[in-house]
């Protein structure tokens, strides 16, 4: 067997290990150091697969390492469950793009094409490659034995679990011995089996992607993508039509839309109603405008088309300014929550993107779609880095302690991650009406942390909070319970 074939066989084993690790460290676990370990193991397999291949270069796509490294760092430091929920799929998208780029001969491929090829085409359409490699004839009995063990474990595990379960049901003594053995080794047997079975299933697609990247040398998708052209008159007409509706809306609702800039609340409105009014409609409008502009902006270079794009983009900026000013007015009265922070962040992302779209009209070198992806990713990384939960906890507690607020929503801060709830410590230690409630919230979190024994969920924020809560008075916790 030559070196090339040996690597194919070895990658079958490595793909299976990576698939199993995904379910053991990421999918069924809290997101902490375990997630970082998984992605590092994945990259180890990728570099092994690419070593010695003509179409592989670790230098290509290095730009992806910046957001990937930042997200890994955030998994180690923070425990924001909301952001981590999105961070994992984003990491998968980024490492898919990075992997496909390292094996690609075209450094300037469209990100959409690159992702489609790296995630869907390479993995799904090559899902049979693992089985073909496994069934390939072996020359050495040693390799045959290893492969036989692998297949035997895969087939035997579910059978072993069923047989053991039946024996436990049939004999009480055997059931007791089995239970003691499992308690002694401290392993959830069924959980391990499910991780292995699901991991093996996932490894089929992981291997398909690696196999495709190693053996494919010609890519045609980019050429096909660039062959689609639209008449610029279509785009100009559509953009001017929607602009008429926007202009009429601005004229009729100008005072209502922009009164928040001067800090005034319109008549017959309360702060929450005013801030939320029209937000979801604006969200849909902004997305529609973005799609229209990105879709039609590249259909031509005529002045009329540019004017239409500038008009739609400028109107969208005005609508965003209106929404942000309303949200700021709302925050001044009722403090911060996760939803208010994320809403404001999203508005800021849209604002920057549409500014770039306007600049694009005067600079042909700027690519709207690529720039938008870069802006979104950069802003998302900033959202992770700045510790939003910590900002919320600090802002709300400081406003309350300096007398800017008469009350504080303890439940809101208690719902934050460990990097946010830590600011309740000052309320708990002080002489405030909410001190007992704050102490109870901290004791409840301390109890949760002490019972969280899985090292995979480890992060620095939890470690800091655990240290601060060592000497907290837990008599309030007992009283409230």
C-alpha positions in Angstrom: 0.0 0.0 0.0 1.4 3.4 -0.9 1.6 6.5 1.3 -1.4 8.1 -0.3 -3.6 5.1 0.4 -2.3 4.8 4.0 -3.2 8.4 4.7 -6.8 7.8 3.4 -7.1 4.9 5.8 -5.7 6.9 8.7 -8.1 9.7 8.0 -11.1 7.3 8.4 -10.0 6.8 12.0 -9.3 10.4 12.6 -12.7 11.5 11.2 -14.4 9.0 13.5 -12.5 10.4 16.5 -13.4 14.0 15.5 -17.0 13.1 15.0 -17.2 11.5 18.5 -15.4 14.4 20.1 -17.9 16.8 18.6 -20.8 15.2 20.5 -18.7 14.6 23.7 -17.2 18.1 23.9 -19.5 20.4 22.1 -23.0 19.3 21.1 -24.2 17.8 24.4 -22.0 19.9 26.7 -21.7 23.5 28.0 -19.5 25.7 25.8 -16.2 26.3 27.5 -12.7 24.9 27.2 -14.2 21.6 25.7 -15.3 23.5 22.6 -11.8 24.9 22.2 -10.2 21.4 22.5 -12.5 20.1 19.8 -11.7 22.7 17.3 -7.9 22.3 18.0 -8.3 18.6 17.4 -10.1 19.2 14.1 -7.3 21.5 12.9 -4.8 18.8 13.8 -6.6 16.4 11.4 -6.9 19.0 8.7 -3.1 19.7 8.8 -2.4 16.0 8.7 -4.7 15.6 5.7 -3.1 18.4 3.8 0.6 17.6 4.6 2.4 16.8 1.4 -0.6 17.6 -0.9 0.2 19.9 -3.8 -3.1 21.9 -3.5 -2.8 22.5 0.2 -1.2 25.5 1.8 -1.5 26.5 5.5 -0.7 30.1 4.5 -3.9 30.5 2.5 -6.9 31.8 4.3 -4.9 33.0 7.3 -7.4 35.9 7.7 -9.9 33.4 9.0 -7.7 32.6 12.0 -8.4 36.1 13.4 -12.1 35.6 14.1 -11.6 31.9 14.9 -9.0 32.8 17.5 -11.1 35.5 19.0 -14.1 33.2 19.3 -12.0 30.5 21.0 -10.7 33.1 23.4 -14.3 34.1 24.2 -15.2 30.5 25.0 -12.4 30.4 27.5 -13.2 33.8 29.2 -17.0 34.3 29.0 -20.0 32.1 29.5 -22.7 34.1 27.6 -25.2 31.4 26.7 -26.9 33.5 24.1 -23.8 34.4 22.2 -22.3 30.9 22.6 -25.5 29.5 21.0 -24.5 31.4 17.8 -20.7 31.2 18.3 -20.6 27.4 17.7 -22.4 27.5 14.2 -20.3 30.6 13.3 -17.1 28.7 14.2 -18.2 25.8 12.0 -18.9 28.1 9.1 -15.5 29.8 9.6 -13.5 26.6 9.8 -15.3 25.3 6.8 -14.3 28.3 4.8 -10.8 28.2 6.2 -10.4 24.5 5.3 -11.8 24.9 1.8 -9.5 27.9 1.3 -6.4 26.0 2.4 -7.1 23.3 -0.2 -8.3 25.8 -2.9 -6.2 26.9 -5.9 -8.2 30.1 -6.2 -7.5 32.5 -3.3 -10.2 35.0 -4.4 -13.2 32.7 -4.5 -16.6 34.1 -3.6 -17.4 33.2 0.0 -20.8 31.8 -0.8 -19.4 29.5 -3.4 -16.6 28.5 -1.1 -19.0 27.7 1.7 -21.3 25.7 -0.6 -18.4 23.7 -1.9 -16.8 23.2 1.5 -19.9 22.4 3.5 -22.5 20.9 1.2 -20.9 19.7 -2.0 -17.7 18.2 -0.4 -19.4 16.5 2.6 -22.8 15.5 1.3 -21.9 14.4 -2.2 -18.9 12.6 -1.0 -20.5 10.8 1.9 -19.8 7.4 0.3 -16.1 7.9 0.2 -15.5 6.6 3.7 -17.2 3.3 2.8 -15.3 2.9 -0.4 -12.0 3.4 1.4 -13.1 0.9 4.2 -14.1 -1.7 1.6 -11.0 -1.3 -0.5 -8.7 -4.3 -0.6 -5.9 -4.5 1.9 -2.5 -6.0 1.3 -1.3 -6.2 4.9 -3.2 -8.3 7.5 -2.3 -5.8 10.1 -4.4 -3.1 8.5 -7.2 -5.7 8.0 -7.2 -6.4 11.7 -7.4 -2.8 12.7 -10.2 -2.1 10.3 -12.0 -5.2 11.5 -11.8 -4.0 15.1 -13.2 -0.6 14.0 -16.2 -2.1 12.2 -16.7 -4.6 15.1 -16.8 -1.8 17.7 -19.3 0.2 15.5 -21.6 -2.8 15.1 -21.1 -4.3 18.5 -21.7 -1.3 20.8 -25.5 -1.0 20.3 -25.9 -4.8 20.4 -23.8 -4.9 23.6 -26.0 -2.1 25.2 -29.2 -4.0 24.3 -28.0 -7.3 25.6 -26.7 -5.7 28.9 -30.0 -3.9 29.4 -31.9 -7.2 28.9 -29.6 -9.0 31.4 -30.1 -6.3 33.9 -33.9 -6.6 33.6 -33.7 -10.4 33.9 -31.5 -10.6 36.9 -31.5 -8.2 39.9 -28.1 -9.2 41.2 -26.5 -8.6 37.8 -28.3 -5.3 37.6 -26.9 -4.2 41.0 -23.3 -5.2 40.1 -23.6 -3.4 36.8 -24.9 -0.3 38.5 -22.1 -0.4 41.1 -19.5 -0.8 38.3 -20.9 2.2 36.4 -21.0 4.3 39.5 -17.4 3.3 40.3 -16.1 4.4 36.9 -18.4 7.4 37.0 -19.5 7.1 33.3 -22.9 7.5 31.8 -22.8 4.4 29.6 -25.8 5.2 27.5 -24.5 8.8 26.9 -21.1 7.4 25.8 -22.7 5.0 23.4 -24.9 7.7 21.9 -21.9 10.0 21.5 -20.0 7.2 19.7 -22.9 6.2 17.4 -23.8 9.8 16.5 -20.1 10.7 16.1 -19.5 7.8 13.6 -22.5 9.0 11.6 -21.1 12.6 11.5 -17.6 11.3 10.6 -19.0 10.0 7.3 -19.6 13.7 6.2 -16.4 15.0 7.8 -14.4 12.4 5.9 -16.3 13.2 2.7 -15.3 16.8 3.0 -11.6 16.0 3.7 -11.5 13.5 0.8 -13.0 16.0 -1.6 -10.6 18.7 -0.6 -7.6 16.4 -1.0 -8.5 15.0 -4.4 -10.2 17.8 -6.2 -8.1 20.1 -8.3 -10.5 21.9 -10.6 -13.3 24.3 -9.5 -16.0 25.6 -11.9 -18.5 27.2 -9.6 -17.0 30.7 -9.7 -17.2 30.9 -13.5 -20.9 29.8 -13.4 -21.7 32.4 -10.7 -20.2 35.3 -12.7 -22.2 34.5 -15.8 -25.5 35.7 -14.4 -26.3 39.3 -15.5 -29.4 41.6 -14.9 -30.4 44.6 -16.9 -29.7 47.8 -14.8 -33.0 49.3 -15.9 -34.8 46.7 -13.8 -32.8 47.6 -10.7 -33.2 51.3 -11.2 -37.0 51.0 -11.6 -37.5 48.8 -8.5 -35.3 51.1 -6.3 -37.1 54.3 -7.4 -40.5 52.6 -6.8 -39.7 51.7 -3.2 -38.1 55.1 -2.6 -41.4 56.9 -3.4 -43.1 54.9 -0.6 -40.2 55.7 1.9 -40.2 59.4 1.1 -43.9 59.7 1.7 -43.6 57.8 5.0 -40.8 60.1 6.1 -42.7 63.3 5.3 -45.9 62.2 7.1 -44.1 60.8 10.2 -41.0 63.0 10.5 -41.9 64.4 13.9 -42.8 61.0 15.3 -39.7 59.3 13.9 -37.1 61.9 15.1 -38.6 63.4 18.3 -36.4 60.9 20.3 -33.3 62.7 19.1 -34.3 65.8 21.1 -35.2 63.5 24.1 -39.0 64.1 23.7 -41.7 61.4 24.0 -44.6 61.8 21.5 -48.0 62.3 23.0 -50.1 59.2 23.8 -47.0 57.0 24.0 -45.1 55.3 26.8 -41.3 54.6 26.5 -41.6 50.9 25.8 -44.4 51.3 23.3 -42.5 54.1 21.5 -39.2 52.1 21.4 -40.8 48.9 20.1 -43.2 50.6 17.7 -42.1 49.9 14.1 -38.9 48.1 15.1 -39.7 44.8 13.5 -41.1 46.5 10.5 -37.9 48.5 10.2 -35.9 45.2 10.5 -37.8 43.7 7.6 -37.5 47.0 5.6 -33.7 47.2 6.2 -33.2 43.6 5.2 -35.3 44.1 2.0 -33.3 47.3 1.2 -30.0 45.5 1.8 -31.0 42.6 -0.6 -32.2 45.0 -3.2 -29.1 47.2 -3.1 -26.7 44.3 -3.1 -28.6 42.5 -5.9 -29.0 45.6 -8.2 -25.9 47.7 -7.4 -23.6 45.6 -9.5 -25.9 45.5 -12.6 -24.5 48.6 -14.1 -22.5 51.8 -13.6 -25.1 54.3 -14.8 -25.7 57.6 -12.9 -29.4 57.0 -12.6 -28.8 53.6 -11.0 -26.3 55.0 -8.6 -28.8 57.8 -7.7 -31.4 55.2 -6.9 -29.0 53.2 -4.7 -27.9 56.3 -2.9 -31.5 57.3 -2.3 -32.6 54.0 -0.8 -29.4 53.7 1.3 -29.8 57.3 2.6 -33.5 56.7 3.6 -32.5 53.5 5.3 -29.9 55.3 7.3 -32.5 57.8 8.5 -34.8 55.0 9.6 -31.9 53.4 11.5 -31.1 56.7 13.2 -34.7 57.0 14.2 -34.8 53.5 15.7 -31.5 53.9 17.6 -32.6 57.2 19.1 -35.8 55.7 20.3 -34.0 52.7 21.8 -31.5 55.1 23.6 -34.4 57.1 25.0 -35.9 53.8 26.3 -32.6 52.7 27.9 -32.2 56.0 29.7 -35.5 55.3 31.4 -35.4 51.6 32.0 -31.7 50.5 31.9 -30.1 47.8 29.8 -31.2 44.3 29.0 -29.7 41.8 26.6 -32.5 42.4 24.1 -31.9 46.1 24.1 -28.1 45.7 23.7 -28.4 43.2 20.8 -31.1 45.4 19.1 -28.8 48.5 19.3 -25.9 46.4 18.0 -27.9 45.2 15.1 -28.9 48.7 14.2 -25.2 49.8 14.3 -24.3 46.9 12.0 -26.9 47.9 9.5 -25.8 51.6 9.7 -22.2 50.8 8.9 -23.1 48.5 6.1 -25.3 51.1 4.4 -22.5 53.7 4.8 -20.2 51.3 2.9 -22.8 50.9 0.3 -22.9 54.7 -0.2 -19.1 54.8 -0.4 -19.3 52.0 -3.0 -21.1 54.3 -5.3 -18.0 56.5 -5.5 -15.4 53.7 -5.3 -15.9 50.9 -7.8 -13.2 48.7 -6.1 -15.3 48.1 -3.0 -17.3 44.8 -3.1 -20.6 45.2 -1.3 -21.2 41.6 -0.4 -17.7 40.9 0.8 -17.6 44.1 2.7 -20.9 43.4 4.4 -19.7 40.0 5.5 -16.5 41.5 6.9 -18.4 44.3 8.7 -20.9 41.8 10.2 -18.2 39.4 11.3 -16.1 42.2 12.8 -19.0 43.7 14.7 -20.0 40.2 15.9 -16.5 39.6 17.3 -16.6 43.0 19.0 -20.0 42.0 20.6 -18.3 38.9 22.0 -15.1 40.7 23.2 -16.6 43.6 25.0 -18.5 41.4 27.5 -22.0 42.6 27.0 -23.3 40.9 30.1 -20.7 42.7 32.2 -21.7 46.0 30.6 -25.3 45.4 31.5 -24.6 44.4 35.1 -22.2 47.3 35.7 -24.4 50.0 34.0 -27.6 49.0 35.8 -26.1 48.6 39.3 -24.1 51.9 39.1 -27.2 53.8 38.0 -29.1 52.4 41.0 -26.3 53.0 43.5 -25.6 56.6 42.4 -29.3 57.5 42.7 -30.2 57.7 39.0 -32.8 54.9 39.5 -35.2 54.4 42.3 -35.4 50.6 41.7 -33.3 47.9 40.1 -34.5 44.8 38.3 -32.6 42.1 40.2 -34.1 39.3 38.1 -32.8 40.9 34.9 -29.2 40.9 36.2 -29.6 37.5 37.8 -30.5 36.1 34.4 -27.1 37.2 33.0 -24.0 35.0 32.8 -21.4 34.9 35.5 -19.6 38.0 34.1 -22.8 40.0 34.6 -24.3 38.7 37.8 -21.1 39.4 39.6 -22.1 43.1 39.9 -24.9 42.2 42.2 -22.2 41.7 44.9 -22.2 45.5 45.6 -26.0 45.5 46.0 -25.8 42.5 48.3 -23.2 44.0 50.5 -24.9 47.4 50.7 -27.9 48.6 52.6 -30.6 48.6 49.9 -34.2 47.4 49.8 -33.1 44.8 47.1 -30.0 43.6 49.1 -31.6 40.4 50.3 -32.9 39.6 46.8 -29.5 40.2 45.3 -27.9 38.0 48.0 -30.4 35.2 47.2 -29.6 35.5 43.4 -25.9 35.2 44.1 -26.3 32.2 46.5 -28.4 30.5 43.9 -25.7 31.0 41.3 -23.0 29.8 43.7 -25.0 26.6 44.3 -25.3 26.0 40.6 -21.6 26.6 40.0 -20.6 24.2 42.9 -22.8 21.5 41.4 -21.3 22.0 37.9 -18.5 19.4 37.9 -18.0 19.1 34.1 -14.5 20.5 33.2 -15.7 21.0 29.7 -17.7 24.1 30.8 -14.7 25.8 32.5 -14.2 29.5 31.8 -12.4 32.3 33.5 -15.6 34.3 34.4 -17.0 31.4 36.4 -13.7 31.0 38.2 -13.6 34.7 39.2 -17.2 34.6 40.4 -16.7 31.4 42.3 -13.8 33.0 44.2 -15.8 36.2 45.0 -18.7 34.2 46.4 -16.7 32.1 48.8 -17.6 34.2 51.8 -21.2 35.2 50.9 -23.8 35.0 53.7 -26.1 32.0 52.7 -28.6 32.4 55.5 -30.7 34.5 53.1 -30.7 31.7 50.6 -32.0 29.2 53.2 -34.6 31.8 54.3 -35.9 32.4 50.8 -36.0 28.6 50.0 
